[in-house]
């Protein structure tokens, strides 16, 4: 069993994206990907239909940037 974890990616010292790995059986792969309408969240689903992980993308200008 793979446990929950959060991986944060930085580009030029600013938050670029984060990936929340959800608990799932070891070796289970993503079978389907669905993006939110605004594109800020991307959810990966296992073949069973269970959420596998969530990618959280930063807005232009980095996290906390107001447009």
N, C-alpha and C positions, 0 to 999 in steps of 0.2 A: 504494500500500500504506500503510495506517495502522499505525503502530508502537504497541507497548505503552506505556501510560501509566496513572498512578494519579491519580484525582481524589478529594480528600477534602472533605467538606461538614461545616461546623461550624454549630451552633445554640447561641446564648447562650454562646459560648466553649468549648463541648464538642464532641467528635467526634460527629457524628450518623450518618454513613454514609461509605463509600468505594466507588468504582467502579473496578475494574481493567479497562481497555480492552485486549483482547488483539489481537495483530496480525491484520489482515484486509484484504481488498481494499477500496480506497476506494469508498464508495457502498454497500457491503453493509449490509443492514438486519437487525435482529433479527426472527426469524420465530416463535420459541417461547421461553417463559420457564418455568423450573422452579425452585421454591423448595425449600430443604432442609426436612426435617420440623420443625426448630426455628425456621425462618423467618429465621435469621441470614445465610444465603447465598441469593442469587437468581442463577441462571445464565441468561444469554440465549444462544440458539442461532441461527445463521444457517439459511437454508433448506437448506443443504447438510448440516446436522446438526452442524457444527463449532461449538464454544463461541466466542462472540462477545465476551462480557464477564461479569464477576462483580460483583454488588453485595454489599457486606459491611455489614450494619446493626449499629449499636451496641446493646448491651443497655440496658435501662432504667437511667438514671443515668449513662450515658456509658461510653466505653471504659475498661476496667480496673476497673470498679465491681464489687464482689463483693456478692452478695445474701445 
